Amino acid sequence: MTSQADGRATQERLADVPGALFDARRSKIQRYAALVVGEEGWWPLVRYELVTLLASWVPGALGLVLRGWLYPWVLGRCGRNVSFGTNVVLRHPGKIRIGDDVAVDDGCVLDAKGSGNRGIEIGSRVFLGRHTILACKDGEIALEDGVNISYN
């Protein structure tokens, strides 16, 4: 956390999750948006909530189609032929970039939290097995083309 001369915090590092969670100067919605969405304002929050509400839990072919159509709306970049399983968790999705021909299996967590990082870069022809967790917390994660992370 950096401070001005008067002692007030000017920048909150998301590595300090408890500090961000319990900051009494911000509303619960503002704290949630900072920790989960990673963008300020109502539109990014509403967009994220609608996408996850409408698509994250839907099983079967309908769910695959919905997630393939809606998730690119919140991601930083999403290539062609990307499939997302059910209950995939996206944190700071604007800092997640995905190449072509990628499969993100059920229950994966892609967490790009951080205030000064670039987030998560996933190359092409990558498979993330069931319940894989990629969490960079103020760092960067880069998966090269052809990476296969088995299920957990």
Contacts in CASP RR format, 6 or more apart in sequence:
PFRMAT RR
TARGET T0000
AUTHOR 0000-0000-0000
METHOD contacts of the structure
MODEL  1
MTSQADGRATQERLADVPGALFDARRSKIQRYAALVVGEEGWWPLVRYEL
VTLLASWVPGALGLVLRGWLYPWVLGRCGRNVSFGTNVVLRHPGKIRIGD
DVAVDDGCVLDAKGSGNRGIEIGSRVFLGRHTILACKDGEIALEDGVNIS
YN
1 9 0 8 1.000
1 11 0 8 1.000
1 12 0 8 1.000
1 13 0 8 1.000
1 16 0 8 1.000
2 9 0 8 1.000
2 10 0 8 1.000
2 11 0 8 1.000
3 9 0 8 1.000
3 10 0 8 1.000
4 10 0 8 1.000
11 115 0 8 1.000
12 19 0 8 1.000
12 20 0 8 1.000
12 23 0 8 1.000
12 34 0 8 1.000
12 115 0 8 1.000
13 114 0 8 1.000
13 115 0 8 1.000
13 138 0 8 1.000
14 20 0 8 1.000
14 34 0 8 1.000
14 35 0 8 1.000
14 113 0 8 1.000
14 114 0 8 1.000
14 115 0 8 1.000
14 137 0 8 1.000
14 138 0 8 1.000
15 114 0 8 1.000
15 137 0 8 1.000
15 138 0 8 1.000
17 35 0 8 1.000
17 113 0 8 1.000
20 31 0 8 1.000
20 34 0 8 1.000
20 35 0 8 1.000
21 31 0 8 1.000
21 35 0 8 1.000
22 31 0 8 1.000
23 31 0 8 1.000
26 34 0 8 1.000
29 45 0 8 1.000
30 40 0 8 1.000
32 45 0 8 1.000
33 39 0 8 1.000
33 40 0 8 1.000
33 41 0 8 1.000
33 44 0 8 1.000
33 45 0 8 1.000
34 40 0 8 1.000
35 91 0 8 1.000
35 113 0 8 1.000
36 48 0 8 1.000
36 91 0 8 1.000
36 92 0 8 1.000
37 44 0 8 1.000
37 45 0 8 1.000
37 48 0 8 1.000
37 92 0 8 1.000
37 93 0 8 1.000
38 44 0 8 1.000
38 91 0 8 1.000
38 92 0 8 1.000
38 94 0 8 1.000
38 95 0 8 1.000
38 113 0 8 1.000
39 45 0 8 1.000
39 94 0 8 1.000
47 73 0 8 1.000
47 74 0 8 1.000
48 74 0 8 1.000
48 90 0 8 1.000
48 93 0 8 1.000
51 70 0 8 1.000
51 71 0 8 1.000
51 73 0 8 1.000
51 74 0 8 1.000
52 90 0 8 1.000
54 66 0 8 1.000
54 70 0 8 1.000
55 63 0 8 1.000
55 66 0 8 1.000
55 67 0 8 1.000
55 68 0 8 1.000
55 69 0 8 1.000
55 70 0 8 1.000
55 71 0 8 1.000
56 67 0 8 1.000
56 86 0 8 1.000
56 87 0 8 1.000
56 88 0 8 1.000
56 89 0 8 1.000
57 86 0 8 1.000
57 87 0 8 1.000
58 66 0 8 1.000
58 67 0 8 1.000
58 86 0 8 1.000
59 86 0 8 1.000
60 86 0 8 1.000
63 85 0 8 1.000
63 86 0 8 1.000
64 83 0 8 1.000
64 84 0 8 1.000
64 85 0 8 1.000
67 83 0 8 1.000
67 84 0 8 1.000
67 85 0 8 1.000
67 88 0 8 1.000
68 78 0 8 1.000
68 82 0 8 1.000
68 83 0 8 1.000
68 84 0 8 1.000
71 78 0 8 1.000
71 82 0 8 1.000
71 84 0 8 1.000
71 88 0 8 1.000
71 90 0 8 1.000
71 93 0 8 1.000
72 78 0 8 1.000
72 79 0 8 1.000
72 82 0 8 1.000
74 90 0 8 1.000
74 93 0 8 1.000
74 94 0 8 1.000
75 90 0 8 1.000
75 93 0 8 1.000
75 94 0 8 1.000
75 96 0 8 1.000
75 97 0 8 1.000
75 98 0 8 1.000
76 93 0 8 1.000
76 94 0 8 1.000
76 95 0 8 1.000
76 96 0 8 1.000
76 97 0 8 1.000
77 97 0 8 1.000
77 98 0 8 1.000
77 99 0 8 1.000
78 97 0 8 1.000
78 98 0 8 1.000
78 99 0 8 1.000
79 98 0 8 1.000
79 99 0 8 1.000
79 100 0 8 1.000
79 102 0 8 1.000
80 100 0 8 1.000
80 101 0 8 1.000
81 100 0 8 1.000
81 101 0 8 1.000
81 102 0 8 1.000
82 98 0 8 1.000
82 99 0 8 1.000
82 100 0 8 1.000
82 101 0 8 1.000
82 102 0 8 1.000
82 103 0 8 1.000
82 104 0 8 1.000
83 102 0 8 1.000
83 103 0 8 1.000
83 104 0 8 1.000
84 104 0 8 1.000
85 104 0 8 1.000
85 105 0 8 1.000
85 106 0 8 1.000
85 107 0 8 1.000
85 108 0 8 1.000
86 106 0 8 1.000
86 107 0 8 1.000
87 106 0 8 1.000
87 107 0 8 1.000
88 104 0 8 1.000
88 106 0 8 1.000
88 107 0 8 1.000
88 108 0 8 1.000
88 109 0 8 1.000
88 110 0 8 1.000
89 107 0 8 1.000
89 108 0 8 1.000
89 109 0 8 1.000
89 110 0 8 1.000
89 111 0 8 1.000
90 96 0 8 1.000
90 110 0 8 1.000
91 109 0 8 1.000
91 110 0 8 1.000
91 111 0 8 1.000
91 112 0 8 1.000
91 113 0 8 1.000
91 135 0 8 1.000
92 111 0 8 1.000
92 112 0 8 1.000
92 113 0 8 1.000
92 114 0 8 1.000
92 119 0 8 1.000
93 110 0 8 1.000
93 112 0 8 1.000
94 112 0 8 1.000
95 112 0 8 1.000
95 114 0 8 1.000
95 117 0 8 1.000
95 118 0 8 1.000
95 119 0 8 1.000
95 120 0 8 1.000
96 110 0 8 1.000
96 112 0 8 1.000
96 119 0 8 1.000
96 120 0 8 1.000
96 122 0 8 1.000
97 120 0 8 1.000
97 121 0 8 1.000
97 122 0 8 1.000
98 104 0 8 1.000
98 122 0 8 1.000
98 123 0 8 1.000
98 126 0 8 1.000
99 122 0 8 1.000
99 123 0 8 1.000
99 124 0 8 1.000
99 126 0 8 1.000
100 124 0 8 1.000
100 125 0 8 1.000
101 124 0 8 1.000
101 125 0 8 1.000
101 126 0 8 1.000
102 122 0 8 1.000
102 123 0 8 1.000
102 124 0 8 1.000
102 125 0 8 1.000
102 126 0 8 1.000
102 127 0 8 1.000
102 128 0 8 1.000
103 126 0 8 1.000
103 127 0 8 1.000
103 128 0 8 1.000
103 129 0 8 1.000
104 110 0 8 1.000
104 128 0 8 1.000
104 129 0 8 1.000
105 127 0 8 1.000
105 128 0 8 1.000
105 129 0 8 1.000
105 130 0 8 1.000
105 131 0 8 1.000
105 132 0 8 1.000
105 151 0 8 1.000
106 130 0 8 1.000
106 131 0 8 1.000
107 130 0 8 1.000
107 131 0 8 1.000
108 128 0 8 1.000
108 129 0 8 1.000
108 130 0 8 1.000
108 131 0 8 1.000
108 132 0 8 1.000
108 133 0 8 1.000
108 134 0 8 1.000
109 132 0 8 1.000
109 133 0 8 1.000
109 134 0 8 1.000
109 135 0 8 1.000
110 120 0 8 1.000
110 134 0 8 1.000
111 120 0 8 1.000
111 133 0 8 1.000
111 134 0 8 1.000
111 135 0 8 1.000
111 136 0 8 1.000
111 137 0 8 1.000
112 119 0 8 1.000
112 120 0 8 1.000
112 136 0 8 1.000
112 141 0 8 1.000
113 135 0 8 1.000
113 136 0 8 1.000
113 137 0 8 1.000
113 138 0 8 1.000
114 136 0 8 1.000
114 137 0 8 1.000
114 138 0 8 1.000
114 139 0 8 1.000
115 138 0 8 1.000
116 138 0 8 1.000
117 136 0 8 1.000
117 138 0 8 1.000
117 139 0 8 1.000
117 140 0 8 1.000
118 139 0 8 1.000
118 140 0 8 1.000
119 136 0 8 1.000
119 139 0 8 1.000
119 140 0 8 1.000
119 141 0 8 1.000
120 134 0 8 1.000
120 136 0 8 1.000
120 140 0 8 1.000
120 141 0 8 1.000
120 142 0 8 1.000
120 143 0 8 1.000
121 140 0 8 1.000
121 141 0 8 1.000
121 142 0 8 1.000
121 143 0 8 1.000
122 128 0 8 1.000
122 143 0 8 1.000
122 147 0 8 1.000
123 143 0 8 1.000
123 144 0 8 1.000
123 145 0 8 1.000
123 146 0 8 1.000
123 147 0 8 1.000
124 145 0 8 1.000
124 146 0 8 1.000
125 145 0 8 1.000
125 146 0 8 1.000
126 143 0 8 1.000
126 145 0 8 1.000
126 146 0 8 1.000
126 147 0 8 1.000
126 148 0 8 1.000
127 146 0 8 1.000
127 147 0 8 1.000
127 148 0 8 1.000
127 149 0 8 1.000
128 134 0 8 1.000
128 149 0 8 1.000
129 149 0 8 1.000
129 150 0 8 1.000
129 151 0 8 1.000
129 152 0 8 1.000
130 151 0 8 1.000
130 152 0 8 1.000
131 151 0 8 1.000
131 152 0 8 1.000
132 149 0 8 1.000
132 151 0 8 1.000
132 152 0 8 1.000
133 152 0 8 1.000
134 141 0 8 1.000
134 143 0 8 1.000
143 149 0 8 1.000
END
